[in-house]
Amino acid sequence: MPSAGARHKILRTLFILIPAALILASCSSPKPEPSPSPVLPSASPEEGQTITLITPDASNIDSSKTSKYQIQTRLTDFELMSGTEGLAWGVTRNSLRLYMTRDNGKTWSNISPSSTVQFSSNPVYGKDIFFTDPSNGWIIRQSFGMMETVVLRTRDGGATWKVSSLNQGSDIRSIYFVSALKGWLLATWDSEDEHESKALYKTEDGGATWKTVMQNDQYMPNSPHPALPVAGETGGLVFRDFNHGLNILNRSDGPELYHSFDGGAGWRKDTSFSSDIKKLTDYEKINAGTPHFFSFNNGWIPVSAGKKGQDGTFWGGYFTADGGSSWKYVSFNLGIQTGTNADIPPTFLNNTTGWRLIGNLLYRTDDQGKVWKALSTSSVLKSKLAEYPEIVKLQFIDEETGWLLIEKSEDKRSILLQTTDGGLSWHVM
């Protein structure tokens, strides 16, 4: 039998060895991370849309072997890129959550940039987000507080994002790319009483670097490269190719259209467009939106207006079939639009076919807005509009496929709907 001294020595050794073993076990055997599981609906004010996500390495293929899980998220905008591909996004707790689908909304990939890039507001397509195709895209994080404006860019469909900064504190009003390498940013500052300073930045390396090609601190109309005037608020910028750009400026006496034929360095007013606007004597407070081209030659500009003594909005549009050289105004026979969604423009697929949602009825035109026919009532559309009465965006990418985002902004909730039969029936994505 060991002596008392020996027993004491053994016990002291055990007290040292047992804690050491426990510490070693805790370091070498971490608890396995739980696999993603469906998120149950909650009353969170930032939730609303349930979507099925796939793991990043699944290449967005919907198969039995693909790992999937569901989340709830609040969507604030979207953009259809083809009949099966599209983007949808929102900002939660200052982090942008950007999702892409390649299978018509059955599954989505999370292609969000790092949450370390904070956003103070919800990005809008054409102003803060732009994609030329599912692989090449750009996101503008507007400056706020002590944070500068940054441009995030991806060449691999959001798998990775690179960041470049713009050392200026102005507001980016438009972003447009004509290829994976060439694009423009239109910035404004010192906006007051329909006047604003404007600068145009251009990139030829996909957004890694930007150079100033136009700035209107001093407007010189007789210059060989006249800048956009200070007078007028930017309505939207678009480029048809590397050289030809169009920009709308809204003024109290009517919108003006400017053209650039040298990649944005110089801008000239479209005098025929301005003359035609002045013929709309029945209207007041006329505003024009961003030009949109369906093809190289065919495009349109949405136009909203009011009338003296009438509370509401009238819609029409200017259409071109020669690349913007000439425009024809068409007054849409929709009557005066009132209520929450009065300022949401119709959406057009081409120079003849368009849609407009009025109440819970969807109308379609096939003659450039002269005649609108109500489609049969969709029970899903009707019930969801009762829950989410505010239209965020309606877009059709072909004759059959369209998306509709509606919300109840008071509750910070939204829902994304889809049609695959031209608007006759709708379902939640």
C-alpha positions as CSV (number, residue, x, y, z in Angstrom):
1,M,0.0,0.0,0.0
2,P,1.5,3.4,-1.0
3,S,2.6,5.6,1.8
4,A,0.7,8.9,2.6
5,G,3.4,10.9,0.8
6,A,3.1,8.7,-2.3
7,R,-0.7,9.0,-2.3
8,H,-0.5,12.7,-2.1
9,K,1.9,12.8,-5.0
10,I,-0.5,10.7,-7.2
11,L,-3.5,12.9,-6.4
12,R,-1.6,16.0,-7.3
13,T,-0.6,14.5,-10.6
14,L,-4.3,13.6,-11.4
15,F,-5.4,17.1,-10.6
16,I,-3.0,18.4,-13.2
17,L,-3.7,15.8,-15.9
18,I,-7.5,15.8,-15.8
19,P,-8.1,19.6,-16.5
20,A,-5.4,19.5,-19.2
21,A,-7.1,16.6,-20.9
22,L,-10.5,18.4,-20.8
23,I,-8.9,21.6,-22.3
24,L,-7.3,19.6,-25.1
25,A,-10.6,17.8,-25.9
26,S,-12.5,21.1,-26.1
27,C,-9.9,22.5,-28.6
28,S,-9.7,19.5,-30.9
29,S,-13.3,18.5,-31.1
30,P,-15.4,21.5,-32.0
31,K,-19.2,21.1,-32.3
32,P,-20.3,20.5,-35.9
33,E,-22.1,23.5,-37.5
34,P,-25.8,22.9,-37.9
35,S,-27.0,22.4,-41.5
36,P,-29.2,25.2,-42.9
37,S,-32.9,24.7,-42.1
38,P,-36.1,26.4,-43.2
39,V,-36.7,29.7,-41.4
40,L,-40.2,29.9,-40.0
41,P,-42.3,33.0,-40.7
42,S,-42.1,35.6,-38.0
43,A,-43.4,39.1,-37.3
44,S,-40.2,40.8,-38.1
45,P,-40.9,44.1,-40.0
46,E,-38.1,43.3,-42.5
47,E,-39.5,40.0,-43.7
48,G,-42.1,38.9,-46.2
49,Q,-40.9,36.8,-49.2
50,T,-40.0,33.1,-48.7
51,I,-37.5,32.0,-51.3
52,T,-35.6,28.8,-51.8
53,L,-31.8,29.3,-51.7
54,I,-29.2,26.8,-53.0
55,T,-25.7,26.4,-51.8
56,P,-23.1,28.5,-53.6
57,D,-21.4,25.5,-55.1
58,A,-24.6,24.1,-56.7
59,S,-24.2,26.3,-59.8
60,N,-27.9,27.1,-59.5
61,I,-29.0,23.7,-60.8
62,D,-32.4,22.5,-59.5
63,S,-31.8,18.8,-58.9
64,S,-32.5,16.3,-56.1
65,K,-28.8,16.4,-55.2
66,T,-28.7,20.2,-54.8
67,S,-28.6,21.4,-51.2
68,K,-31.6,23.8,-50.6
69,Y,-33.0,25.7,-47.7
70,Q,-35.6,28.4,-47.3
71,I,-35.3,31.9,-45.9
72,Q,-37.6,34.9,-45.5
73,T,-36.4,38.3,-46.8
74,R,-37.9,41.6,-47.7
75,L,-37.4,42.5,-51.4
76,T,-37.5,46.1,-52.5
77,D,-36.6,45.9,-56.3
78,F,-35.9,43.4,-59.0
79,E,-34.8,43.1,-62.6
80,L,-35.7,40.5,-65.2
81,M,-32.8,39.6,-67.5
82,S,-34.4,36.8,-69.5
83,G,-37.4,34.4,-69.4
84,T,-35.7,32.3,-66.8
85,E,-33.1,34.7,-65.2
86,G,-33.6,37.6,-62.8
87,L,-32.3,39.5,-59.8
88,A,-34.1,40.6,-56.6
89,W,-32.8,42.4,-53.6
90,G,-33.4,44.4,-50.4
91,V,-31.4,45.9,-47.6
92,T,-31.7,44.5,-44.0
93,R,-29.8,46.0,-41.1
94,N,-27.8,48.1,-43.6
95,S,-26.6,44.9,-45.5
96,L,-27.5,44.4,-49.1
97,R,-29.1,41.0,-49.8
98,L,-28.9,40.3,-53.5
99,Y,-30.3,37.1,-55.1
100,M,-30.2,35.6,-58.6
101,T,-32.4,33.0,-60.2
102,R,-31.6,31.1,-63.4
103,D,-34.6,28.7,-63.2
104,N,-37.6,31.1,-63.2
105,G,-37.6,31.6,-59.5
106,K,-37.7,28.0,-58.4
107,T,-34.4,28.5,-56.7
108,W,-32.1,31.4,-55.9
109,S,-28.4,32.0,-55.3
110,N,-27.3,34.5,-52.7
111,I,-24.8,36.7,-54.6
112,S,-24.7,39.5,-52.0
113,P,-21.5,41.5,-51.5
114,S,-19.8,41.5,-48.1
115,S,-21.9,42.8,-45.2
116,T,-19.0,45.1,-44.3
117,V,-20.1,47.4,-47.2
118,Q,-23.0,49.2,-45.5
119,F,-26.0,50.7,-47.3
120,S,-28.1,53.5,-46.0
121,S,-31.0,53.1,-48.5
122,N,-32.5,50.5,-50.8
123,P,-30.7,50.4,-54.2
124,V,-32.7,51.0,-57.3
125,Y,-32.0,49.4,-60.7
126,G,-30.5,51.9,-63.2
127,K,-29.5,54.2,-60.4
128,D,-27.6,52.0,-58.0
129,I,-27.5,48.5,-59.7
130,F,-26.9,47.5,-63.3
131,F,-26.2,44.1,-65.0
132,T,-25.4,43.6,-68.7
133,D,-25.9,39.8,-68.3
134,P,-26.0,37.3,-65.4
135,S,-22.2,37.4,-65.1
136,N,-21.3,41.1,-65.2
137,G,-22.8,43.5,-62.7
138,W,-22.2,46.7,-60.7
139,I,-23.5,48.1,-57.5
140,I,-23.2,51.7,-56.3
141,R,-23.0,52.2,-52.6
142,Q,-23.9,55.9,-52.2
143,S,-21.9,58.0,-49.8
144,F,-23.3,58.7,-46.4
145,G,-21.9,59.9,-43.1
146,M,-18.2,59.5,-43.3
147,M,-18.4,56.8,-46.0
148,E,-17.4,57.6,-49.6
149,T,-19.1,56.4,-52.7
150,V,-17.9,53.0,-53.8
151,V,-18.5,50.9,-56.9
152,L,-18.7,47.1,-56.5
153,R,-18.2,45.0,-59.6
154,T,-18.5,41.3,-60.4
155,R,-17.4,39.3,-63.5
156,D,-18.5,35.9,-62.2
157,G,-22.2,36.4,-61.4
158,G,-21.7,37.6,-57.8
159,A,-19.4,34.8,-56.6
160,T,-16.8,37.5,-56.0
161,W,-17.0,41.3,-55.8
162,K,-14.2,43.9,-56.2
163,V,-14.4,47.4,-54.9
164,S,-13.3,50.8,-56.3
165,S,-14.0,54.1,-54.8
166,L,-15.1,57.4,-56.2
167,N,-13.6,60.3,-54.2
168,Q,-16.6,62.6,-54.3
169,G,-19.7,63.1,-52.2
170,S,-22.2,63.7,-54.9
171,D,-25.3,61.6,-55.6
172,I,-25.0,59.0,-58.3
173,R,-28.2,59.4,-60.3
174,S,-27.7,56.9,-63.2
175,I,-25.5,54.0,-64.1
176,Y,-25.3,52.4,-67.5
177,F,-23.1,49.9,-69.3
178,V,-23.0,48.9,-72.9
179,S,-20.5,46.1,-72.4
180,A,-18.7,44.3,-69.7
181,L,-16.0,47.0,-69.9
182,K,-17.5,50.3,-70.9
183,G,-20.0,52.2,-68.8
184,W,-20.9,55.6,-67.3
185,L,-22.0,57.1,-64.0
186,L,-24.0,60.4,-63.8
187,A,-23.5,62.3,-60.6
188,T,-25.3,65.4,-59.3
189,W,-24.8,67.8,-56.4
190,D,-25.9,71.2,-55.2
191,S,-29.5,70.4,-56.2
192,E,-31.9,73.3,-55.6
193,D,-34.9,74.8,-57.4
194,E,-34.6,72.5,-60.5
195,H,-30.9,73.3,-60.8
196,E,-28.1,70.9,-60.1
197,S,-24.4,70.5,-60.9
198,K,-23.7,67.4,-63.0
199,A,-20.7,65.3,-63.8
200,L,-20.3,62.2,-66.0
201,Y,-17.7,59.5,-65.2
202,K,-16.6,56.9,-67.7
203,T,-14.9,53.5,-67.4
204,E,-13.3,51.4,-70.0
205,D,-12.0,48.6,-67.7
206,G,-15.2,47.4,-66.2
207,G,-15.4,49.8,-63.4
208,A,-11.9,49.4,-61.9
209,T,-11.1,53.1,-62.7
210,W,-13.2,56.1,-63.6
211,K,-12.4,59.3,-65.4
212,T,-14.4,62.5,-65.6
213,V,-15.6,63.2,-69.2
214,M,-18.1,66.0,-68.5
215,Q,-18.7,68.5,-65.7
216,N,-21.0,71.5,-65.8
217,D,-19.6,73.8,-63.1
218,Q,-19.5,76.4,-65.9
219,Y,-22.0,75.8,-68.7
220,M,-20.5,76.9,-72.1
221,P,-23.0,76.2,-74.9
222,N,-20.6,77.4,-77.6
223,S,-17.9,74.9,-76.5
224,P,-17.1,72.1,-79.0
225,H,-18.0,69.8,-76.1
226,P,-20.9,71.6,-74.3
227,A,-21.8,70.1,-70.9
228,L,-25.3,69.3,-69.7
229,P,-26.8,72.5,-68.4
230,V,-27.2,73.2,-64.7
231,A,-30.9,74.0,-65.2
232,G,-33.0,70.8,-65.1
233,E,-33.2,67.7,-62.9
234,T,-31.9,64.5,-64.4
235,G,-34.6,62.1,-65.4
236,G,-32.4,59.3,-66.6
237,L,-29.4,58.3,-68.7
238,V,-29.0,55.7,-71.4
239,F,-26.4,54.9,-74.1
240,R,-27.2,53.0,-77.3
241,D,-23.6,52.3,-78.1
242,F,-20.1,53.4,-77.1
243,N,-20.8,56.9,-78.5
244,H,-24.5,57.8,-78.5
245,G,-26.0,58.7,-75.2
246,L,-29.4,60.2,-74.3
247,N,-30.3,62.1,-71.1
248,I,-33.6,63.6,-69.9
249,L,-33.7,66.9,-67.9
250,N,-37.0,67.8,-66.3
251,R,-37.8,71.5,-66.0
252,S,-40.9,73.4,-64.9
253,D,-41.6,74.4,-68.5
254,G,-41.3,70.8,-69.7
255,P,-38.7,68.1,-70.1
256,E,-35.7,68.4,-72.5
257,L,-33.8,65.6,-74.2
258,Y,-30.0,65.8,-74.8
259,H,-27.9,63.7,-77.0
260,S,-24.2,62.9,-76.9
261,F,-22.4,61.5,-79.9
262,D,-18.9,61.4,-78.5
263,G,-19.2,59.0,-75.5
264,G,-20.6,61.7,-73.1
265,A,-18.0,64.5,-73.5
266,G,-20.4,66.9,-75.3
267,W,-24.3,67.2,-75.1
268,R,-26.7,68.9,-77.5
269,K,-30.4,69.6,-76.9
270,D,-32.9,67.9,-79.1
271,T,-34.8,71.0,-80.3
272,S,-37.5,69.0,-82.2
273,F,-38.3,67.1,-79.0
274,S,-38.6,70.3,-77.0
275,S,-40.8,71.9,-79.7
276,D,-43.1,68.9,-79.7
277,I,-43.4,68.9,-75.9
278,K,-44.6,72.5,-76.0
279,K,-47.5,71.3,-78.2
280,L,-49.0,69.5,-75.2
281,T,-50.9,72.6,-74.1
282,D,-53.7,70.6,-72.4
283,Y,-51.2,69.5,-69.7
284,E,-49.1,71.0,-66.9
285,K,-46.3,69.7,-64.8
286,I,-45.0,67.4,-67.5
287,N,-42.2,65.0,-66.5
288,A,-40.3,62.5,-68.6
289,G,-38.6,59.3,-67.3
290,T,-35.5,57.4,-68.4
291,P,-35.4,56.5,-72.2
292,H,-35.6,52.8,-72.7
293,F,-34.6,51.0,-75.9
294,F,-36.1,47.6,-76.8
295,S,-33.7,47.2,-79.7
296,F,-31.0,49.3,-81.4
297,N,-33.6,51.5,-83.1
298,N,-36.9,51.1,-81.2
299,G,-37.5,52.7,-77.8
300,W,-39.7,54.9,-75.7
301,I,-39.8,57.6,-73.0
302,P,-42.6,57.5,-70.4
303,V,-44.3,60.9,-69.8
304,S,-46.5,61.9,-66.9
305,A,-48.6,65.1,-66.7
306,G,-51.3,66.8,-64.8
307,K,-54.2,69.0,-65.8
308,K,-55.4,72.2,-64.2
309,G,-58.2,71.7,-61.8
310,Q,-57.8,67.9,-61.8
311,D,-56.1,65.9,-59.1
312,G,-54.3,63.0,-60.7
313,T,-51.8,61.8,-63.3
314,F,-52.2,61.3,-67.1
315,W,-49.8,59.0,-68.8
316,G,-48.4,59.0,-72.3
317,G,-45.1,58.2,-74.1
318,Y,-42.7,59.2,-76.8
319,F,-41.7,56.4,-79.2
320,T,-38.9,56.2,-81.6
321,A,-38.2,53.8,-84.5
322,D,-34.9,55.4,-85.7
323,G,-32.6,55.2,-82.7
324,G,-33.8,58.5,-81.2
325,S,-33.5,60.8,-84.2
326,S,-37.2,61.5,-84.1
327,W,-40.0,60.9,-81.5
328,K,-43.8,60.6,-81.7
329,Y,-46.0,61.3,-78.8
330,V,-48.9,58.9,-77.9
331,S,-51.5,59.8,-75.3
332,F,-52.5,56.6,-73.5
333,N,-56.2,56.2,-73.2
334,L,-56.2,55.3,-69.6
335,G,-58.0,58.3,-68.1
336,I,-56.7,60.1,-65.1
337,Q,-54.9,57.9,-62.6
338,T,-55.4,58.6,-58.9
339,G,-54.5,57.0,-55.6
340,T,-51.4,55.2,-54.3
341,N,-50.1,53.9,-57.7
342,A,-51.0,56.8,-59.9
343,D,-47.3,57.6,-60.5
344,I,-46.3,54.1,-61.5
345,P,-45.8,54.1,-65.3
346,P,-47.0,51.5,-67.7
347,T,-44.4,48.9,-68.8
348,F,-43.7,48.2,-72.5
349,L,-42.1,45.1,-74.1
350,N,-41.7,46.8,-77.5
351,N,-43.0,49.7,-79.5
352,T,-46.6,48.3,-79.5
353,T,-47.2,45.9,-76.6
354,G,-47.5,47.2,-73.0
355,W,-49.3,46.5,-69.7
356,R,-50.7,48.7,-66.9
357,L,-52.1,47.7,-63.6
358,I,-55.1,49.7,-62.4
359,G,-56.7,48.6,-59.2
360,N,-56.6,44.8,-59.3
361,L,-57.1,44.6,-63.0
362,L,-54.2,44.3,-65.5
363,Y,-54.7,46.0,-68.9
364,R,-52.8,45.3,-72.1
365,T,-52.3,47.3,-75.2
366,D,-51.1,46.0,-78.6
367,D,-51.3,49.4,-80.5
368,Q,-48.8,51.6,-78.6
369,G,-51.3,52.6,-75.9
370,K,-54.2,53.8,-78.0
371,V,-56.5,51.0,-76.8
372,W,-56.1,49.1,-73.5
373,K,-58.0,45.8,-72.9
374,A,-58.6,44.5,-69.4
375,L,-57.4,40.9,-68.8
376,S,-59.5,38.4,-66.9
377,T,-59.3,38.8,-63.1
378,S,-56.7,36.8,-61.4
379,S,-57.8,35.6,-58.0
380,V,-54.2,35.4,-56.7
381,L,-53.4,38.9,-58.0
382,K,-56.6,40.3,-56.4
383,S,-56.0,38.8,-53.0
384,K,-52.4,39.8,-52.8
385,L,-53.1,43.4,-53.9
386,A,-55.6,43.5,-51.0
387,E,-52.7,42.6,-48.7
388,Y,-50.0,44.6,-50.5
389,P,-51.7,47.5,-52.2
390,E,-48.6,49.5,-53.3
391,I,-47.0,48.7,-56.7
392,V,-43.2,48.8,-56.6
393,K,-42.5,47.5,-60.2
394,L,-44.1,45.7,-63.1
395,Q,-41.9,44.2,-65.8
396,F,-42.4,41.8,-68.8
397,I,-39.4,40.3,-70.5
398,D,-41.4,38.6,-73.2
399,E,-45.1,38.1,-74.2
400,E,-45.7,35.5,-71.5
401,T,-43.2,36.2,-68.6
402,G,-43.6,39.0,-66.2
403,W,-42.8,39.8,-62.6
404,L,-44.7,42.1,-60.2
405,L,-43.4,43.4,-56.9
406,I,-46.0,44.8,-54.5
407,E,-45.6,46.0,-50.9
408,K,-47.2,47.4,-47.8
409,S,-44.6,50.0,-46.9
410,E,-46.2,50.8,-43.6
411,D,-45.4,47.3,-42.4
412,K,-42.1,47.0,-44.4
413,R,-43.4,43.9,-46.1
414,S,-43.4,42.9,-49.8
415,I,-44.2,40.0,-52.1
416,L,-43.0,39.1,-55.6
417,L,-45.4,37.6,-58.1
418,Q,-44.9,36.0,-61.5
419,T,-47.0,35.3,-64.6
420,T,-46.0,32.9,-67.4
421,D,-49.1,33.4,-69.5
422,G,-49.0,37.1,-70.3
423,G,-50.7,38.3,-67.1
424,L,-53.8,36.0,-67.1
425,S,-52.8,34.2,-64.0
426,W,-50.2,35.0,-61.2
427,H,-48.4,33.0,-58.5
428,V,-46.1,33.9,-55.6
429,M,-42.5,33.2,-56.4
